[in-house]
């Protein structure tokens, strides 16, 4: 009950973000424009792989695997099992980034993590983050699990901070602006926004 209002706000924004073109979502997340074509092709290829394979592998469909892993949060009960979902999501994102960039760091991981959060379109994202954070064992808080939880919290806060009216205006087709041009004027997800 404590996070219901924020959950509803985030869920509504995620539903509206789903209506944007992929390039618009990539622009919002701060993904470098030079990767849009390859990333878009990879994601479209995954849709085809999912349609033609009964059980596509993470290597074949890293983006869709990341989205599916994140959606599993709602089905898990313990903080550790929820953290395992986030870790699986991050592992799939790393697989995608290795294909795209070969070497990468947090500056590349966070924007793609935000894009995955947008695609996962979860209804109780704030509550999930709060539950994990509230009951997280300290031994996990200062490990890779704590880092990945912080990534999810940053992505969640980023989505919550988006001004949907401004986005509607910025991306309106009447303006004719390319997503890359609009992206320059929009806030990006940042580690500076990390929760305390």
DRENMARSE-823520 format. One line per 3 residues: number of its first residue (from 1); for each residue x, y, z of N, C-alpha, C. Coordinates in Angstrom, 2 decimals. Layout:
! residues N
NUM	X Y Z X Y Z X Y Z  ...
! end
This chain:
! residues 196
1	0.82 -1.20 0.00 0.00 0.00 0.00 0.86 1.26 0.00  2.03 1.16 0.63 2.91 2.31 0.77 3.37 2.86 -0.59  3.57 1.99 -1.56 4.12 2.40 -2.85 3.11 2.35 -3.99
4	1.83 2.14 -3.67 0.83 1.95 -4.71 0.72 3.15 -5.66  0.74 4.36 -5.10 0.58 5.54 -5.95 1.75 5.68 -6.93  2.96 5.50 -6.42 4.13 5.60 -7.29 4.16 4.45 -8.30
7	3.77 3.25 -7.86 3.66 2.11 -8.78 2.71 2.45 -9.93  1.57 3.03 -9.59 0.56 3.37 -10.61 1.11 4.43 -11.57  1.81 5.42 -11.05 2.39 6.47 -11.90 3.42 5.87 -12.86
10	4.28 5.02 -12.33 5.32 4.40 -13.16 4.69 3.48 -14.20  3.72 2.68 -13.80 3.05 1.77 -14.73 2.37 2.54 -15.85  1.72 3.66 -15.52 1.07 4.48 -16.55 2.10 5.04 -17.52
13	3.23 5.49 -16.99 4.28 6.02 -17.87 4.85 4.91 -18.75  5.05 3.74 -18.19 5.57 2.63 -18.98 4.61 2.26 -20.12  3.31 2.28 -19.85 2.32 1.99 -20.91 2.40 3.04 -22.01
16	2.57 4.30 -21.64 2.68 5.36 -22.64 4.00 5.27 -23.41  5.06 4.89 -22.72 6.36 4.72 -23.38 6.32 3.59 -24.40  5.50 2.57 -24.13 5.37 1.45 -25.06 4.83 1.89 -26.42
19	4.14 3.03 -26.45 3.60 3.55 -27.71 4.65 4.27 -28.55  5.80 4.59 -27.95 6.86 5.26 -28.70 7.57 4.28 -29.62  8.17 4.80 -30.67 8.99 3.96 -31.55 10.24 3.53 -30.78
22	10.83 2.44 -31.20 12.04 1.93 -30.55 13.14 2.99 -30.53  13.32 3.72 -31.61 14.36 4.75 -31.65 14.08 5.86 -30.64  12.82 6.16 -30.42 12.46 7.17 -29.42 12.79 6.69 -28.02
25	12.51 5.41 -27.76 12.85 4.86 -26.45 14.37 4.80 -26.26  15.09 4.44 -27.32 16.55 4.42 -27.22 17.08 5.83 -26.96  16.48 6.83 -27.60 16.88 8.21 -27.38 16.66 8.62 -25.92
28	15.51 8.28 -25.40 15.21 8.60 -24.00 16.20 7.98 -23.04  16.61 6.76 -23.33 17.51 6.03 -22.43 18.95 6.48 -22.55  19.23 7.28 -23.55 20.60 7.77 -23.71 21.51 6.80 -24.44
31	20.94 5.90 -25.21 21.76 4.98 -26.00 22.33 5.75 -27.18  23.62 5.63 -27.38 24.32 6.36 -28.44 23.68 6.05 -29.80  23.43 7.10 -30.57 22.75 6.94 -31.87 23.50 6.02 -32.82
34	24.80 5.92 -32.69 25.55 5.06 -33.61 25.22 3.58 -33.43  24.56 3.22 -32.32 24.19 1.83 -32.08 22.73 1.53 -32.38  21.94 2.54 -32.69 20.50 2.34 -32.88 20.20 1.32 -33.96
37	20.87 1.42 -35.11 20.58 0.52 -36.22 20.86 -0.93 -35.86  22.05 -1.18 -35.33 22.42 -2.56 -34.96 21.56 -3.09 -33.83  21.32 -2.26 -32.80 20.49 -2.71 -31.68 19.06 -2.98 -32.15
40	18.52 -2.08 -32.96 17.17 -2.28 -33.49 17.07 -3.56 -34.31  18.08 -3.82 -35.14 18.10 -5.05 -35.95 18.18 -6.28 -35.07  19.00 -6.19 -34.00 19.13 -7.32 -33.09 17.80 -7.62 -32.41
43	17.11 -6.58 -31.96 15.83 -6.77 -31.28 14.80 -7.34 -32.24  14.75 -6.82 -33.47 13.82 -7.36 -34.48 14.15 -8.81 -34.81  15.43 -9.13 -34.89 15.86 -10.51 -35.15 15.43 -11.44 -34.04
46	15.43 -10.94 -32.81 14.99 -11.75 -31.67 13.51 -12.07 -31.76  12.73 -11.12 -32.24 11.30 -11.36 -32.41 11.12 -12.52 -33.39  11.89 -12.51 -34.47 11.82 -13.60 -35.45 12.30 -14.92 -34.83
49	13.40 -14.88 -34.06 13.91 -16.09 -33.41 12.88 -16.66 -32.44  12.20 -15.79 -31.70 11.16 -16.26 -30.77 10.00 -16.89 -31.51  9.71 -16.37 -32.70 8.58 -16.90 -33.47 8.91 -18.24 -34.12
52	10.21 -18.50 -34.37 10.57 -19.72 -35.09 11.17 -20.81 -34.21  11.50 -20.49 -32.97 12.13 -21.47 -32.08 11.25 -21.68 -30.85  11.08 -22.93 -30.48 10.27 -23.21 -29.29 10.96 -22.73 -28.02
55	12.28 -22.89 -27.96 13.04 -22.50 -26.77 14.32 -21.78 -27.22  14.19 -20.48 -27.57 15.39 -19.75 -27.99 16.34 -19.56 -26.80  17.64 -19.57 -27.08 18.63 -19.44 -26.02 18.88 -17.97 -25.69
58	19.50 -17.74 -24.53 19.86 -16.38 -24.12 20.82 -15.80 -25.15  21.72 -16.63 -25.69 22.67 -16.15 -26.69 21.96 -15.70 -27.97  20.88 -16.38 -28.32 20.13 -16.03 -29.53 19.22 -14.83 -29.31
61	18.73 -14.66 -28.09 17.76 -13.60 -27.82 18.07 -12.88 -26.50  19.23 -12.21 -26.41 19.59 -11.60 -25.13 18.64 -10.48 -24.67  18.13 -9.68 -25.58 17.24 -8.59 -25.17 15.93 -9.16 -24.61
64	15.33 -10.08 -25.34 14.07 -10.67 -24.89 14.29 -11.49 -23.61  15.46 -12.11 -23.49 15.78 -12.86 -22.26 15.88 -11.90 -21.07  16.47 -10.72 -21.30 16.57 -9.72 -20.23 15.19 -9.26 -19.79
67	14.33 -8.99 -20.76 12.96 -8.55 -20.46 12.22 -9.65 -19.69  12.32 -10.88 -20.17 11.64 -12.01 -19.50 12.16 -12.21 -18.08  13.46 -12.10 -17.90 14.05 -12.27 -16.56 13.52 -11.21 -15.61
70	13.45 -9.98 -16.08 12.96 -8.90 -15.22 11.49 -9.11 -14.86  10.71 -9.58 -15.80 9.29 -9.84 -15.52 9.09 -10.93 -14.48  10.08 -11.79 -14.29 9.99 -12.87 -13.31 9.99 -12.35 -11.88
73	10.41 -11.10 -11.67 10.42 -10.51 -10.32 9.09 -10.70 -9.60  8.02 -10.45 -10.31 6.68 -10.51 -9.71 6.30 -11.92 -9.27  6.97 -12.92 -9.83 6.62 -14.31 -9.52 7.47 -14.90 -8.40
76	8.49 -14.18 -7.99 9.39 -14.67 -6.95 9.00 -14.10 -5.60  9.34 -14.81 -4.54 8.91 -14.39 -3.20 10.00 -13.79 -2.33  11.20 -14.31 -2.42 12.24 -13.85 -1.51 13.11 -12.77 -2.16
79	13.70 -11.91 -1.35 14.60 -10.90 -1.91 15.72 -11.53 -2.74  16.29 -12.62 -2.27 17.38 -13.28 -3.00 16.91 -13.81 -4.35  15.74 -14.42 -4.39 15.25 -14.95 -5.67 14.91 -13.82 -6.63
82	14.44 -12.70 -6.10 14.18 -11.53 -6.94 15.50 -10.94 -7.46  16.52 -10.94 -6.61 17.85 -10.47 -7.03 18.42 -11.38 -8.12  18.14 -12.67 -8.02 18.59 -13.59 -9.07 17.95 -13.23 -10.41
85	16.70 -12.80 -10.40 16.04 -12.36 -11.64 16.76 -11.13 -12.22  17.09 -10.19 -11.34 17.80 -8.99 -11.79 19.18 -9.37 -12.33  19.84 -10.30 -11.68 21.15 -10.74 -12.15 21.03 -11.43 -13.51
88	20.02 -12.28 -13.67 19.79 -12.93 -14.97 19.53 -11.88 -16.05  18.78 -10.86 -15.70 18.50 -9.76 -16.63 19.81 -9.08 -17.03  20.64 -8.76 -16.04 21.92 -8.08 -16.31 22.85 -8.97 -17.14
91	22.84 -10.26 -16.88 23.67 -11.19 -17.65 23.25 -11.20 -19.12  21.96 -11.18 -19.36 21.45 -11.13 -20.74 21.82 -9.80 -21.40  21.74 -8.70 -20.64 22.13 -7.39 -21.18 23.62 -7.40 -21.52
94	24.44 -8.00 -20.65 25.88 -8.11 -20.93 26.12 -8.88 -22.21  25.37 -9.96 -22.43 25.49 -10.73 -23.65 25.18 -9.87 -24.87  24.13 -9.08 -24.76 23.75 -8.16 -25.84 24.85 -7.13 -26.08
97	25.36 -6.54 -25.01 26.40 -5.52 -25.15 27.70 -6.09 -25.70  28.03 -7.32 -25.37 29.24 -7.94 -25.92 29.12 -8.09 -27.43  27.93 -8.41 -27.89 27.70 -8.50 -29.34 27.80 -7.13 -30.00
100	27.28 -6.15 -29.30 27.20 -4.80 -29.86 28.52 -4.05 -29.76  29.19 -4.16 -28.63 30.37 -3.31 -28.36 31.66 -4.07 -28.10  31.58 -5.31 -27.76 32.72 -6.14 -27.36 33.24 -5.78 -25.97
103	33.52 -4.51 -25.69 33.88 -4.07 -24.33 32.93 -2.96 -23.92  32.58 -2.94 -22.64 31.61 -1.95 -22.16 31.75 -1.79 -20.67  31.08 -0.78 -20.14 31.08 -0.52 -18.70 29.71 -0.07 -18.25
106	29.65 0.51 -17.07 28.38 0.96 -16.49 27.70 2.01 -17.35  28.50 2.83 -18.05 27.91 3.87 -18.90 27.11 3.29 -20.06  27.43 2.10 -20.46 26.68 1.43 -21.53 25.59 0.52 -20.95
109	25.85 -0.05 -19.78 24.88 -0.96 -19.16 23.60 -0.24 -18.74  23.73 0.88 -18.07 22.55 1.57 -17.52 21.53 1.97 -18.59  21.94 2.58 -19.72 20.92 2.92 -20.73 20.16 1.71 -21.27
112	20.87 0.60 -21.48 20.19 -0.60 -21.98 19.30 -1.18 -20.89  19.75 -1.11 -19.64 18.92 -1.56 -18.52 17.61 -0.76 -18.49  17.71 0.55 -18.70 16.50 1.39 -18.75 15.58 0.97 -19.89
115	16.16 0.66 -21.04 15.37 0.21 -22.19 14.66 -1.11 -21.87  15.35 -2.01 -21.20 14.74 -3.29 -20.79 13.58 -3.03 -19.83  13.78 -2.12 -18.87 12.71 -1.78 -17.93 11.49 -1.26 -18.70
118	11.72 -0.42 -19.70 10.61 0.11 -20.50 9.87 -1.02 -21.21  10.61 -1.96 -21.77 9.98 -3.07 -22.50 9.29 -4.05 -21.57  9.83 -4.23 -20.38 9.21 -5.18 -19.43 7.85 -4.68 -18.96
121	7.69 -3.37 -18.88 6.41 -2.73 -18.57 5.73 -3.36 -17.34  6.46 -3.39 -16.24 5.96 -4.02 -15.01 5.05 -3.08 -14.24  4.06 -3.64 -13.57 3.06 -2.81 -12.91 3.42 -2.41 -11.48
124	4.35 -3.13 -10.83 4.66 -2.84 -9.42 6.17 -2.68 -9.22  6.78 -1.96 -10.09 8.23 -1.84 -10.09 8.78 -1.18 -8.83  8.16 -0.12 -8.38 8.61 0.56 -7.17 8.48 -0.36 -5.95
127	7.38 -1.04 -5.85 7.17 -1.97 -4.73 8.19 -3.10 -4.74  8.50 -3.60 -5.92 9.50 -4.67 -6.03 10.86 -4.18 -5.54  11.26 -2.99 -5.98 12.54 -2.42 -5.54 12.56 -2.20 -4.03
130	11.49 -1.65 -3.50 11.41 -1.36 -2.07 11.45 -2.64 -1.25  10.73 -3.66 -1.69 10.71 -4.94 -0.97 12.12 -5.54 -0.90  12.78 -5.56 -2.04 14.14 -6.12 -2.07 15.05 -5.30 -1.16
133	14.98 -3.98 -1.29 15.85 -3.10 -0.51 15.58 -3.24 0.99  14.32 -3.30 1.37 13.96 -3.39 2.79 14.42 -4.69 3.44  14.42 -5.78 2.71 14.72 -7.08 3.30 16.03 -7.70 2.81
136	16.84 -6.91 2.15 18.10 -7.39 1.61 19.12 -7.62 2.72  19.70 -8.78 2.72 20.76 -9.10 3.67 21.97 -8.21 3.37  22.60 -7.69 4.42 23.74 -6.79 4.23 24.89 -7.43 3.47
139	25.05 -8.74 3.59 26.12 -9.40 2.85 25.89 -9.30 1.33  24.62 -9.20 0.92 24.30 -9.05 -0.50 24.30 -7.59 -0.94  23.98 -6.71 -0.01 23.89 -5.28 -0.34 25.21 -4.73 -0.88
142	26.32 -5.25 -0.38 27.63 -4.76 -0.78 28.33 -5.72 -1.73  27.53 -6.34 -2.56 28.04 -7.26 -3.57 27.47 -6.84 -4.93  27.68 -7.69 -5.91 27.14 -7.41 -7.24 25.62 -7.28 -7.19
145	24.98 -7.98 -6.26 23.52 -7.90 -6.14 23.08 -6.49 -5.73  23.80 -5.89 -4.81 23.48 -4.52 -4.40 23.66 -3.55 -5.54  24.71 -3.75 -6.32 24.96 -2.91 -7.50 23.81 -3.05 -8.51
148	23.39 -4.26 -8.76 22.31 -4.48 -9.73 20.98 -3.95 -9.23  20.73 -4.07 -7.93 19.53 -3.45 -7.37 19.57 -1.94 -7.58  20.73 -1.34 -7.36 20.87 0.11 -7.58 20.58 0.47 -9.04
151	21.03 -0.38 -9.98 20.74 -0.14 -11.40 19.23 -0.14 -11.65  18.53 -1.11 -11.06 17.08 -1.18 -11.23 16.40 0.03 -10.58  16.87 0.44 -9.41 16.29 1.60 -8.74 16.52 2.87 -9.56
154	17.69 3.01 -10.15 17.97 4.18 -11.00 17.05 4.17 -12.22  16.91 3.02 -12.86 16.03 2.91 -14.03 14.58 3.23 -13.65  14.15 2.73 -12.50 12.79 2.99 -12.02 12.59 4.48 -11.74
157	13.55 5.09 -11.06 13.46 6.53 -10.77 13.50 7.35 -12.05  14.30 6.90 -13.03 14.37 7.59 -14.31 13.00 7.60 -15.00  12.37 6.44 -15.07 11.03 6.37 -15.69 10.06 7.27 -14.94
160	10.10 7.21 -13.61 9.20 8.04 -12.81 9.42 9.52 -13.06  10.66 9.92 -13.33 10.98 11.34 -13.50 10.61 11.90 -14.87  10.27 11.03 -15.82 9.98 11.51 -17.17 8.72 12.37 -17.20
163	8.80 13.47 -17.89 7.67 14.38 -18.07 6.94 13.95 -19.35  5.87 13.21 -19.19 5.18 12.62 -20.35 4.57 13.68 -21.27  4.11 14.78 -20.72 3.57 15.83 -21.59 4.66 16.42 -22.47
166	5.83 16.63 -21.88 6.95 17.15 -22.66 7.36 16.15 -23.73  7.40 14.88 -23.37 7.78 13.85 -24.33 6.80 13.79 -25.49  5.53 13.88 -25.17 4.51 13.86 -26.22 4.75 15.00 -27.20
169	5.06 16.16 -26.66 5.32 17.32 -27.50 6.62 17.16 -28.26  7.67 16.72 -27.58 8.99 16.58 -28.19 8.97 15.59 -29.35  8.26 14.48 -29.18 8.27 13.44 -30.19 7.09 13.51 -31.16
172	6.31 14.57 -31.07 5.13 14.63 -31.94 5.57 14.68 -33.40  4.84 13.99 -34.23 5.20 13.91 -35.65 5.03 15.25 -36.36  4.18 16.13 -35.81 4.01 17.42 -36.44 5.29 18.23 -36.39
175	6.09 18.04 -35.38 7.33 18.79 -35.26 8.37 18.30 -36.26  8.27 17.04 -36.63 9.19 16.48 -37.60 10.60 16.30 -37.09  10.81 16.42 -35.81 12.16 16.27 -35.26 12.54 14.80 -35.20
178	13.77 14.52 -35.53 14.27 13.15 -35.43 14.52 12.82 -33.97  14.30 11.57 -33.58 14.54 11.19 -32.19 15.94 11.56 -31.70  16.94 11.46 -32.58 18.31 11.79 -32.18 18.43 13.26 -31.81
181	17.72 14.13 -32.53 17.77 15.56 -32.22 17.05 15.85 -30.92  15.92 15.21 -30.72 15.14 15.41 -29.50 15.92 14.89 -28.29  16.62 13.77 -28.48 17.35 13.14 -27.37 18.37 14.08 -26.74
184	18.93 14.96 -27.52 19.95 15.88 -26.99 19.40 16.78 -25.90  18.10 17.07 -25.93 17.52 18.01 -24.97 16.87 17.33 -23.77  16.87 16.00 -23.73 16.18 15.27 -22.66 17.16 14.78 -21.60
187	16.69 14.66 -20.35 17.56 14.12 -19.29 17.86 12.65 -19.55  19.03 12.20 -19.13 19.46 10.81 -19.31 19.52 10.12 -17.96  19.39 8.79 -17.96 19.58 8.07 -16.70 21.02 8.27 -16.25
190	21.21 8.41 -14.96 22.54 8.72 -14.45 22.80 8.05 -13.12  24.03 7.64 -12.93 24.44 7.07 -11.65 24.35 8.14 -10.55  24.36 9.41 -10.94 24.23 10.48 -9.94 22.89 10.42 -9.23
193	21.91 9.77 -9.87 20.57 9.66 -9.30 20.42 8.41 -8.44  21.53 7.79 -8.12 21.49 6.53 -7.35 20.82 6.76 -5.99  20.01 5.81 -5.57 19.37 5.93 -4.26 20.40 5.85 -3.15
196	20.09 6.44 -2.03 21.01 6.41 -0.89 20.90 5.11 -0.12
! end
